Amino acid sequence: MCRLEGKIALITGGASGIGECTAKLFAEHGAKVVVADVQDQLGQAVCESIGSSNSIYVHCDVTNEEHIKNAVDTAVKTYGKLDIMFCNAGIMDPNRPRIVDNEKVDFERVISINVTGVFLSMKHAARVMVPARAGSIISTASVASHIGGMASHAYCCAKHAVVGLTKNLAVELGQFGIRVNCLSPYAMDTPLVTRFVGIEGEALENVTHQLANLKGVTLRTDDVAKAALFLASDEAKYISGHNLFIDGGYGIVNPSFNMFKYPENV
């Protein structure tokens, strides 16, 4: 079943990781996709894999309002409308656990891309969705939007802010039939995470699985893409202002409280 048949989606950070996987999945389900990113070669390769009849690439630095405006306008000019905005672009700063070792320039860059970039993406999506009185705006938050100790100070701060933006905008745009939600995944093997922790592939998955609450399954980018597909589709027509956790229960666990441990042979 094509769950996004006839829909037009714009995905920031669509050239790799969660964004790339989501762009391909949205296209499989009938959407026309605008891939927006600063990684031109990778972004164009994603569009080539999807097919030129179903996708276009737009160079877009989400901290530049003119770039965001152009991406949205390109989607509308090319396909006639914008149904789905997935504010997915984001970065992490260097892994420095102690606040005294953190640099102001790194903190401000994370906030600029992960918060201001989401704000600008939401703003210009709303600009074209409000007159249409329909649309779905989704942002990528993180399990770090709910608990501390998962990432850097800047990243944790930024993802909490994304949830705040989501809630505030859901209140504003509900009167126009526009839904606003965000996704909060646990750690997985993406370029963003591998740069932060310094390992990748199976080694990274082994570490995240060892620390995870839900055993026997490993979180991957397609799991997050499927959650985005649900929120973008009409199946979620009455879901707005929601932060959907894709974390296997990690965010509700106190790891120092082990009363539910079972014997090895159970």
C-alpha positions as CSV (number, residue, x, y, z in Angstrom):
1,M,0.0,0.0,0.0
2,C,1.3,3.4,-0.9
3,R,0.7,5.4,2.2
4,L,2.0,8.7,0.8
5,E,0.5,8.5,-2.6
6,G,0.3,12.1,-4.1
7,K,2.2,13.7,-1.2
8,I,5.1,16.0,-1.6
9,A,7.9,15.8,1.1
10,L,10.9,18.0,1.8
11,I,13.6,16.4,4.0
12,T,16.5,18.4,5.4
13,G,19.6,16.4,6.0
14,G,18.3,14.0,3.4
15,A,21.7,13.0,2.0
16,S,22.7,10.5,4.6
17,G,21.7,8.6,7.7
18,I,18.0,8.9,8.8
19,G,17.3,11.4,6.2
20,E,18.5,9.3,3.3
21,C,16.6,6.2,4.6
22,T,13.4,8.3,5.0
23,A,13.7,9.8,1.5
24,K,13.9,6.4,0.0
25,L,11.0,5.0,2.1
26,F,8.7,8.0,1.4
27,A,9.4,7.6,-2.3
28,E,8.5,3.8,-2.1
29,H,5.2,4.9,-0.6
30,G,4.3,7.2,-3.5
31,A,5.7,10.6,-2.3
32,K,7.7,13.0,-4.5
33,V,10.7,13.9,-2.4
34,V,12.9,17.0,-2.2
35,V,16.2,16.1,-0.7
36,A,17.9,19.2,1.0
37,D,21.4,19.0,2.3
38,V,24.9,20.6,2.1
39,Q,26.4,17.2,1.0
40,D,25.8,17.8,-2.7
41,Q,27.3,14.6,-4.1
42,L,25.6,12.4,-1.5
43,G,22.3,14.2,-2.0
44,Q,22.4,13.8,-5.7
45,A,23.2,10.1,-5.4
46,V,20.2,9.6,-3.2
47,C,18.0,11.2,-5.8
48,E,19.6,9.1,-8.5
49,S,18.7,6.0,-6.5
50,I,15.1,7.2,-6.0
51,G,14.7,8.3,-9.6
52,S,14.6,11.8,-11.2
53,S,10.8,11.5,-11.8
54,N,10.2,11.2,-8.1
55,S,12.9,13.4,-6.5
56,I,15.1,16.5,-6.8
57,Y,18.1,17.7,-4.8
58,V,18.4,21.2,-3.4
59,H,21.6,22.5,-1.7
60,C,20.5,23.8,1.6
61,D,22.3,25.1,4.7
62,V,19.5,25.1,7.3
63,T,21.1,28.0,9.2
64,N,20.6,30.2,6.1
65,E,17.0,31.4,5.9
66,E,17.3,32.1,2.1
67,H,18.4,28.5,1.6
68,I,15.4,27.2,3.5
69,K,13.0,29.5,1.7
70,N,14.4,28.4,-1.6
71,A,14.1,24.7,-0.8
72,V,10.4,25.2,0.2
73,D,9.7,27.3,-2.9
74,T,11.4,24.8,-5.1
75,A,9.2,22.0,-3.8
76,V,6.1,24.1,-4.4
77,K,7.3,25.3,-7.8
78,T,8.3,21.8,-9.0
79,Y,5.4,19.8,-7.5
80,G,2.7,22.3,-6.8
81,K,2.5,22.0,-3.0
82,L,4.2,20.8,0.2
83,D,2.5,18.2,2.3
84,I,5.3,17.0,4.6
85,M,8.3,18.8,6.0
86,F,10.8,16.6,7.8
87,C,13.2,18.8,9.8
88,N,16.0,16.3,10.1
89,A,19.3,18.1,9.6
90,G,21.5,18.1,12.6
91,I,25.1,17.8,14.0
92,M,26.9,16.9,17.2
93,D,29.8,18.7,18.7
94,P,33.0,17.0,19.8
95,N,32.7,14.5,22.6
96,R,33.8,16.5,25.7
97,P,31.9,15.4,28.8
98,R,33.1,18.1,31.1
99,I,31.5,21.5,30.5
100,V,34.7,23.3,31.3
101,D,36.3,21.7,28.2
102,N,33.5,22.7,25.9
103,E,34.0,25.6,23.5
104,K,31.5,28.4,22.9
105,V,31.9,28.2,19.2
106,D,31.0,24.5,19.2
107,F,28.0,25.0,21.4
108,E,26.6,27.8,19.2
109,R,27.1,25.8,16.0
110,V,25.0,22.9,17.4
111,I,22.3,25.3,18.5
112,S,22.4,27.1,15.1
113,I,21.8,23.9,13.1
114,N,19.8,21.8,15.5
115,V,17.5,24.5,16.8
116,T,17.6,27.6,14.6
117,G,17.6,25.3,11.5
118,V,14.5,23.5,12.8
119,F,12.8,26.8,13.5
120,L,13.5,28.1,10.0
121,S,12.3,24.9,8.4
122,M,9.1,25.0,10.4
123,K,8.6,28.6,9.7
124,H,8.8,28.3,5.9
125,A,6.8,25.0,5.9
126,A,4.1,26.8,7.8
127,R,4.2,29.7,5.2
128,V,3.0,27.4,2.5
129,M,0.9,24.9,4.6
130,V,-1.3,27.5,6.3
131,P,-2.9,28.7,3.1
132,A,-3.5,25.1,2.1
133,R,-4.9,24.3,5.6
134,A,-3.1,21.0,5.7
135,G,0.3,19.5,6.2
136,S,2.5,17.4,8.5
137,I,5.7,18.8,10.1
138,I,8.1,16.3,11.7
139,S,11.4,17.0,13.4
140,T,14.2,14.7,14.6
141,A,14.8,15.0,18.3
142,S,16.5,12.3,20.4
143,V,16.2,10.3,23.5
144,A,18.4,13.1,24.8
145,S,15.3,15.3,24.6
146,H,14.1,13.5,27.7
147,I,17.1,12.4,29.7
148,G,20.5,13.6,30.5
149,G,23.9,11.9,30.1
150,M,23.3,10.7,26.6
151,A,25.2,13.3,24.6
152,S,26.9,16.6,24.9
153,H,25.5,19.6,26.7
154,A,24.8,21.4,23.4
155,Y,23.1,18.4,21.8
156,C,21.0,17.7,24.9
157,C,19.9,21.3,25.1
158,A,19.1,21.5,21.4
159,K,17.0,18.4,21.4
160,H,15.0,19.6,24.4
161,A,14.4,22.8,22.4
162,V,13.1,20.8,19.4
163,V,10.4,19.3,21.6
164,G,9.5,22.7,22.8
165,L,9.2,24.0,19.3
166,T,7.1,21.0,18.3
167,K,4.6,21.6,21.1
168,N,4.4,25.3,20.6
169,L,3.9,25.0,16.8
170,A,1.3,22.2,17.2
171,V,-0.8,24.6,19.3
172,E,-0.5,27.4,16.7
173,L,-1.1,25.4,13.6
174,G,-3.8,23.0,14.8
175,Q,-6.4,25.5,13.8
176,F,-5.3,25.1,10.2
177,G,-5.4,21.3,10.2
178,I,-1.5,21.1,10.3
179,R,0.0,18.4,12.5
180,V,3.4,18.9,14.2
181,N,5.3,16.1,15.8
182,C,8.9,14.9,16.5
183,L,10.8,11.6,16.7
184,S,13.2,10.7,19.5
185,P,15.4,7.7,18.6
186,Y,18.0,5.9,20.7
187,A,21.6,5.8,19.4
188,M,22.2,3.9,16.1
189,D,24.8,3.5,13.4
190,T,24.6,6.8,11.5
191,P,27.4,9.1,10.3
192,L,26.4,11.6,13.1
193,V,26.8,9.0,15.9
194,T,29.9,7.3,14.5
195,R,31.7,10.7,14.4
196,F,30.7,11.4,18.0
197,V,31.7,8.0,19.6
198,G,34.6,7.1,17.2
199,I,33.4,3.6,16.2
200,E,31.0,2.4,13.6
201,G,29.2,-0.6,12.0
202,E,28.9,-3.8,14.0
203,A,31.2,-2.5,16.8
204,L,28.9,0.5,17.4
205,E,25.8,-1.7,17.2
206,N,27.3,-4.1,19.8
207,V,27.8,-1.2,22.2
208,T,24.4,0.3,21.8
209,H,22.8,-3.1,22.1
210,Q,24.7,-3.8,25.3
211,L,23.5,-0.6,26.8
212,A,19.9,-0.8,25.5
213,N,16.9,-1.8,27.5
214,L,15.1,-3.8,24.8
215,K,17.2,-6.9,23.9
216,G,17.1,-9.1,20.8
217,V,16.7,-6.3,18.3
218,T,18.9,-3.5,17.2
219,L,17.7,0.0,16.2
220,R,18.5,1.0,12.7
221,T,17.8,4.0,10.5
222,D,14.9,2.2,8.7
223,D,13.1,1.9,12.1
224,V,13.1,5.7,12.5
225,A,12.1,6.1,8.8
226,K,9.1,3.9,9.4
227,A,8.1,6.0,12.4
228,A,8.4,9.1,10.2
229,L,6.3,7.4,7.6
230,F,3.6,6.8,10.1
231,L,3.5,10.4,11.4
232,A,3.5,11.7,7.8
233,S,0.7,9.4,6.7
234,D,-3.1,9.8,7.2
235,E,-2.9,6.9,9.7
236,A,-1.6,9.5,12.2
237,K,-4.3,12.1,11.2
238,Y,-5.2,12.9,14.8
239,I,-1.7,12.9,16.3
240,S,-0.1,16.3,16.9
241,G,2.2,17.8,19.5
242,H,3.7,14.3,20.1
243,N,7.3,13.3,20.8
244,L,7.5,9.6,19.6
245,F,10.2,7.7,21.3
246,I,12.0,5.0,19.3
247,D,14.2,3.9,22.1
248,G,13.0,0.4,23.3
249,G,12.1,1.9,26.6
250,Y,15.6,3.3,27.3
251,G,14.2,6.7,28.3
252,I,12.2,5.2,31.2
253,V,14.9,3.1,32.7
254,N,17.0,3.8,35.7
255,P,20.1,1.7,34.9
256,S,21.2,1.6,38.6
257,F,17.9,0.0,39.7
258,N,18.1,-3.7,38.7
259,M,15.3,-5.4,40.7
260,F,13.9,-7.0,37.5
261,K,17.0,-9.1,36.7
262,Y,16.1,-12.7,35.8
263,P,18.4,-15.8,36.1
264,E,20.5,-16.5,33.0
265,N,18.6,-19.7,32.2
266,V,15.1,-18.1,32.0
